[in-house]
C-alpha cells in the first residue's frame, strides 16, 4: 500500500510541481497444454516529481517510498527545472491552473484468492477445454492481473488517490487442417480485481463454447476475395480503428508533430453517422473499462468529443498543449509507472451507437464480409492503417456464409469513415490490451458495428 495523502509535502513546492507516488502490482499465470509454464507475481513502486519552469520540465524519480526520498525527489526536480531554464531560456507561459480532488478505490471487498487457488482455477478451465472441445491440437490459457495504485499532489492544490484494477484471461485454441495450424483466441474479463470479475470457472463456459464453435467454422473457412468490399466491422474492430487510426492522430502532441488531423479541425472527416468520443470514466450511464477521474497532472478528466456527427471537433490535451492550442486540458495526461512522465494518452475511445440493428445491416450486404475480431495492427499520423482480422464471415445475399481464415484490412481512416452508411444500436467494450505509445498503459476501446467500404486482403 502507498500513502493516500501527500498534503504535508506541499510546502516544498516553489514552482509548478506534480508529486506522484505509485505502485503497480502484476500477477501472471500461463497454462500451456495442461502444464503451468509461468507463475509470477511482481510489483514496481516509487515516487516521482515533475517541475515546470518557463517552458521546461525537471523530472526525477526514485524506486523507494520514504519521507526522505520524497523530499529529495521534489528538491531534485526543482533544481533540474531551474538548470534547464537557465540554459534554454524558453520563456514559456504559466500552465493552466486546474484543481481537482478525489478518492477512487476499486479494491475488492471479497476475500483475496491465493496463488494456489488461481492456478486451480486456470487448470479447471484447461480441463474443460480437454473434456468438451474435440480436435484441439494446442491450447493456452493466460491469466493477467494488474492493479495500478496512485497518489498525486500538485502545487495547484489537486489531490487524488486511485486504485484501478484489471483482470484478464486470454484463451488461445488451435486446431489443424491438412497439417496447417489454425488458431483463434479470445479475451475474457476486464475492469476489476480477480474476485469481482471471475466468480467461478463456469461463468466463462458460454463464451468459451462460442469461441470453440467459431474456431470449428474457421477450420473449414475460406480466404476472402481481395479488394475494396462492403464490410461490417463489429465492435472490436471498430474500437481498434477508433483508437489506433483516429485517436492517436488527434492526441495534441501528435498534432504538434505533424499529424494529418491538424489540417482537418472543424472539417467533415466522417459520415454524419459517426460520433467518436474519448470517454473519461462514464459512457452511456455505465462505468468505463479504464475509468480516469483525475489525470496525472491533477486535471479533472472530461470526455473529449473528437468527432461529432462527422465533423472533427477537438483534440486530446494535457496542460502544456492546452496552452499552445488556446483551449483547456481534457485530463488525458497519464503515466504507466512511477518513473514515467505523464503523456497525452487515450482512456476509453469509442464510436457512439447508432440506430440500426446488426442483423439488418448484414441483410443489406449482397456481397461482402462481416469482420469480428482483430489480432493486432498499426496506424500512422496520416490515419493510414492495417489491422489483422482473425475472426469473420462472408456475407452472400444478406446472409452469413462461410467463416474466414486470417486476413487483413487496410485503408485511410478519415476516408474510410466517410463511407459509413449504418451504425448498430449496441455497444461493446474491450480492455484486454495496452497502448504502446512510449510506455504501455491500459486503455478501453469499443463501440457498435459499422457498415463501410474497406480494402480487405486475400490469400
N, C-alpha and C positions, 0 to 999 in steps of 0.2 A: 504494500500500500504506500502511496505517496501522500505528502501533506496536501490537504484540501484547501488550505487558506494560506496565502503568501503575503498578506497585507503588511506584516511587520517589516518587509523589505522596501516599502515604497519610499522611505526617506533617503534611500541610497541612489535614487534616480535623479540625475541632473539634466539630462536631455530626454527626448522621447525614447522610451525603453520598453521592451517586452521581456518579461521573465516567464519561462515555462519549465515546469518540472513534469517529466513524463516517464511512464513505464509501459512497454509493450510486452505482453506475455503470449507465447505461441505454444501450441501443442499439436503434434502431428503423428498419426498412426497410419501406416500403409500396409495393406494385406494383399499379397500377390499370389494368386492360385492357392490360397489357403495358408500361406506362410506369412508371418509378420516380418516384413522386410525393413521396417523403420518404426521406431518408437521413441519419440524425442519430445522433450519439453525445454523451453528456453525463455529467457527474459532479458530485456535490454532496458536499462533505466539510466537517467541522469538529468542534468539541468542545463539550460542554455539561456543566454541573454542576448538580445539584439538591440543595438542603439543606433538611432538615426540622427544625423547632424548635417544640415545644409546639403542634402542630396546624396550623402554617402552613408553606408551602414558598417557598423562594427559588430561582428558575431563571434561568440565564444561559447563553447560547451565543455562539459566535464562529466565523466561516467560515474559520479557518485553524488549522493544527495545528503549533504551535511550543511549545517548553518555556515560554517567557514567557507565551504566550497561555493555556496550560493553567493555569498558576499564577494568572493574573489572573481567569480564569473561576471557579475554586474560591473565591478570595477574595471576588469579587463576589456569588456565590450565597450565601455565608455572611453577608455584610453584609445582603443583601436579606431573608434569613430572620430575622435579628435585628431589623431595622427593622419588618417586618410583625408580629413577635411583640410588640414594644414597643407597637404601636398596637392590635392586636386582642385580645391577652391571652386567647387561647382556652383555654390550659391543657390542651392535648391530651396524651394518653398517649404514651409512647415507642412506636415502631413495633416489630413483631415482629422479632427477630433471625433472619436467615437467612444461611447460609453455604454457598456452592457455588463450585466452580471447574472449569474445563474448557476444552478447545480443540476446536472442530468446524469444520474447514476442508474444504469440499466443492468446492474448485477442481479443475478437470480436470487430469489428468496428460498429456493429449494435446496435441500442438502446436496453438496457437490459430489460428483461421482469420482471414484478412484481411477487411477490409470488402468488397473486391472479390469474394472467394470467397463471402461471404454473399449478395451481390447476385446472383451467378451461380446460387446455389442457389435463390433465390426466383424467378429468371427461368425456371429449369428446371421448377419447379412450375407456373408460369403457362403455360409452353409445353405441358405435358401436359394442362392443362385445355382449351386450344385444340384439341389434337390428338385427344383422346379423348372429350370431353364435347360432343356436339352440342346446338345450340339455346340455348347460353348467351348471354345478351344483355349481361351485365356480370359482371365478376369482380374481386375484390380479395383480395390476399394480404398479410398483415401479420406481420412478424417483430418480436417484442418480447422483449428480453433485459434482465434485471435481476440485478445482483449487490449484495447487502447485506452489507457488511463492518463488524463492530463489535468494539470493545474496551471492556470495562467493569471498573471497580474501585469497590467500595463500602467505606464505613467499617466495615461488619460483617466485612469480610475476604473478601467474594466477589470472584472474579476470573474473567473469561470473555473468550474470543475466538471469533468465529464468522464464517464466510463462507458465506452462504446464497444460492445462485443459483436463478434460474427462467428457463426458455426456452420461449416460446410462439409458435406460428404460428396465426393466425386466417385462415380461408378463407371468403369470402362469395361465393356463386354466385347469379346471378339469371337467371330465365327469364321469358318473358311469355306471357300468355294473354288474348286479347281486349283487348290494349293495357294490361293491368294487370301491373306487375312483381311477381313472386313470388320471394322471397329465402329462402335457407337458409344459415346459417353454422355452422361447427364449429371447435372449438379442438383443437390438436394440441400434444403436448409436456407439459412440467411441470417437476418438480424437476430441477435440474442445469444445468451450463453447456452451451452450444450443442453443443460437440464430443461430449459424452456423450449428448445427447438426440436429436440429428438426425444419424445416421451418413451416410445418403445420401438423396436425394430419394425413391428407390423404397421406402424404409421407410414413407412416408406414403401410397403409392398405394392400398393396400387400403382404408384408412379414407376416402380421397378418393372412391373408387368407391362406397362405401356412401352417402356424403353426396350424391353426384350422383343415385343411384338414389332416395333419399328425396325429393330435390327434384323429380325427374320425377313421382313419385307425388303430391307436394303440388300440382303444377300442375294435375293432374286431380282435386284433392281437393274436399272439401265443408266447409261450416261445421257445427260441432256444434249439436245442439239444446240451447238454453239451459235451465238448471235444475240442481237437485241430482241428480247422477248417480253410479252406481258407476264408479269410475275406478281405474286402476292408474297410480301416479306412479312413473316409472322413477327410477334413482338420482340423476340430475342435478336433477330436480325435488324429490325427497325431500331432497337435500342443501341446496338453497337454502331449503327450508322449515325444515330444522333450523337453518340459520344465521340467516336473517332473522327468522322468526316465533317461534322458541323461543330461539335463542342470545342474541339481543340482549335479550330480556326477562329473561334470567337473568344478565346481567352486573350485578355488585353495585352499580355506580354508577347504572345504570338502575333497579335495585330501590329504591335510596335516593330516586330521583326520582319514584317512584310506579308503577313497572311492576306490572302485574297479577300477575306471578309472586310478588311479595312476599306475596300473600294465600294462595298455594297450597302453600307449603313443607310437605312430608311428607303431601300430599294426592294423590289419584289424579287425574292430568291427562291420561292417555292410556290406550289399551288396554294390558293386561298384556304384549302382544307387543312393546311399544316400550321399548327401552333406548337412550338418547341420550347420547353422550359427546363432550366436547371433548378430543380426544387431544393430548398434548403433542408427542410425537415418534415413537412407535411405535404401530401399530394392527394387531392380529391377526398379530403377528410380522414386520411389514414397516415400513420407514421411511415416515413420513407425507409428504404433499406439501410441507408447510411445517413442518419439524422445529424445535421450540424446546426446547432442553435447559436453558438458564438464561435467565430473562427479564431485562428491562432494569432490574429492581430488585435483581438478584443472587439471586433465589429459584430453587431447583431446581424446574423445571417438572414438574408432576404432572398426570395425567389427571383431568379433572373429570367425574364421572358425574352428569349433570344430571337425567336421568330414568332410574330403574331399575325395569324391569317395570311401567311405567305410573305410578309414583309420583315426584313431584318431590323430589329428594334434596338438591341443593346448588346454590349459585351460583358464579360465577367471581369470583375475588378478586385484588386487589393487596394490599399490606401495610396500607394505610390502611383499606380496607373490612373486611379480616380482623379488625382491631381492633374495628371497630364492630359486627361480627356475631359476635364472640367465637369465631372459628374461625381456621384457619391460611390463609395465602396459597396460592394454587394455581399461581402462576407465570404469570399471564395479563397481566402488565404489559408492554406492547410500544409502541415508538415507531418511526415510519417513517423519520424523518430526524434528523440530529444536532440540529436546532433544534426538535424536537418533544418534549414531555414524554410519558413513558410513560402510556398509558391502559389500562384493562381491555379487552383485545381477545381475540377467539377465535383459535384456532390451526388446528385441524383438527376440524370439527364434523360428526358423522355419527350416524345411527341404525345400530345393530348388525344384522347379518344374522340372518334367522330360519331357518325350516326348509322353507319352501315353494319349489317350482320355479316360475319365472316363467311358463312355458307352461301349467302347471296353474292358476295364478292367472288367466291370460287365459281359459282354458277355463271357468272358474267364473262368468264375467260373461255374462249374457244380453243386456243392452242397456246399453252404456257406452262408455268410452274408455280407450285406452292412451296416456298423455301422456309424452313422452320428453325434450324439451329446453325449458328456459326461455329467455327473452330477458333480461328484467330484471324488477324488481319491488320492492315495498316492504312493510313491516310497521310497526306502531306498538306502543306499550307495552301495548296490550290483547291482543296477539298476532293482531290482525286483519291479514290480508294480501291482496295482489293481485299475481299474477305473470303475465307474458306467457308464452304457450306457442307455440313456433314449429315444433314437430315432434310429430306424434302420429297415431293411427289410431282409427277407430271400432272397436268390438267388437260383433259381432252373433252371437248364439247360440254364444258361446265361440270365435269366430274373428275374426282381424283382418280388417277390411274396408278401406274407402277411407281414404286419408290425409286429414288435416285441414288447413285453412287456419289462419292465425294466429288465436289465441283467447286467452282469459284464464281463470284460476281465481281464486277468492276465498273467504274464509271467516275463521273464528276458529280459529287453530291448535290451541289447547288443547281446543276442541270437536271439531274435525275428527279429531284423533288418537285420540279415543275411539271413532271409527267404524272403525278399522283392524281388519280381520279376517284379514289374511295379510301376511307379510313374506318376501321372497325370500331364498334362501340365498347369493346372490352379493354382491359388494361392489365399487363403482366410486368413484373419486375424480376430482375436478376441482380445478384451482387456477389457472385462467386469468384469474380476475377479482380485483378488490381490494375490500376492505370500506372504506366511506367514512365511518366514524364520526369526524368532525372532521379526520382525516388519513387518506389512503389507505394501505392496507397489504395485502400478500399474505395470503390465507387459503386453507385447504383445506376442501372440503366434499364430502359424498358419502354413500354408504350403499347399501342394497339398494333394490329396488322395494317399494312398499307398496300394498295394496288398501284403498280407503277410499271414503267418500262425500264429494264436494266440489262446490261450485257452479261450473259452467262457463258461460262466456259463449257467445252465439250470434253471428249475423251482425250 
